C-alpha cells in the first residue's frame, strides 16, 4: 500500500501509480490492468474510488474495458 498525500484525491494518486506502471512497461499494451477489486485490495481504497481510477485512465486513452473480460492497456498509447 502507498502512503497517500492528504491534499490530493486518492483516486488521482492511484491513477498516477497505474499510469506510471503503463509508461514504464510494467503493464504492456493489450495486457490486463488491475481490476476494481484488485485496486481496492492493493491500495486499501473503496470500490467507488477504484472505479474513478479506471474512468480517468479510460478518459486519457490509456486503458479500455471489454465487458465481462476486464480492463486492458491500450494498444496505441497516447504520447
N, C-alpha and C positions, 0 to 999 in steps of 0.2 A: 504494500500500500504506500502511496505517496503522502507526503505531508502537504496539506492544502494551504495555500496563502489565503488569509481571511478576507482580503479585499477583492478577490477575483472569483466569479462564479465557478463552482466545482465542475459543471459540465464543460466549461471553457478550458479548464486546466486538464481534464481528462482528454478532451478533444485534441489539445496540444500534444499530449503524450502519444496518442494514436497517430496523429498527423506525422510526428517525428519518426515513429516506427515505420510508417509508409515510406517516408522520404529516405530513411537510412537503409531501406531494404529488408527490414525485419519481416514486414508483410509485403510480399511480392504481388505484382499485378495478377488478377484473377484468383488470388487465394483468399480464403475466408478471414475476416477480421473477427475479433471477439463479439459474441452475441451480447444482447442486453443483460442476460443472466450472468455471463462471464464478466462483464464490466462491473456489475454490482458486487460480485464476489471479489474480484481483483482490487477494486478501488474503494470498496465499502460505501458505495453510493446507492441512492434509491433508484428503482427502475425508471421512474419518470425522468430522472437526471440522465440515466444511460440512454433513454430514447432521444433526449435532446442532443446527446453526443452524436448519435447516428444521423439525426436530421441535419445537424450542422455539417458533418462530413459529406453527406449526400449533396447538400446545397453547394458545397465547394467543388463537387465533381470528383472527390477522392474515392468514394465508395458508391456501390449500387446494391440494391436489395432485390433478391429473387424470392418472391413469396413462397413460403414453405421450404426454402433452401438455405437462406441466411444472407448475410451481407459480405460483399467481396470488394477487394481493391480494384479500382477501375483499370481497364486495360491501357487507356491513354490518359495518363495523369496530367492535370493542368500544371503549367510552369509556375 
